[in-house]
Amino acid sequence: MSTDIPETVDAAEVTSWSDEVDVVVIGFGIAGGCAAISAAAAGARVLVLERAAAAGGTTSMAGGHFYLEACRGELLRDVAGALKATA
């Protein structure tokens, strides 16, 4: 999968797809991150689209704390490795 950012084109002009994935996640905030992790952990090839320069969404601007039981460090490392392997 390429990391080059392509030029924007009209959807009607697309003649073929360069990548194939099982799940597309729009936004890499807390919900999108958990969705991507869950899908990848279940074996899906995941594409995450985020318009910001970094992950986090509005959650990264929160003044409080949050807790994710399902997103432990071991799982995050496993999923990160799986995502790299599918790239």
Secondary structure, DSSP 8 states (H G I E B T S, - for coil): ----------GGG----S---SEEEE--SHHHHHHHHHHHHTT--EEEE-SSSSTTGGGGG-SS----TT--HHHHHHHHHHHHHH-
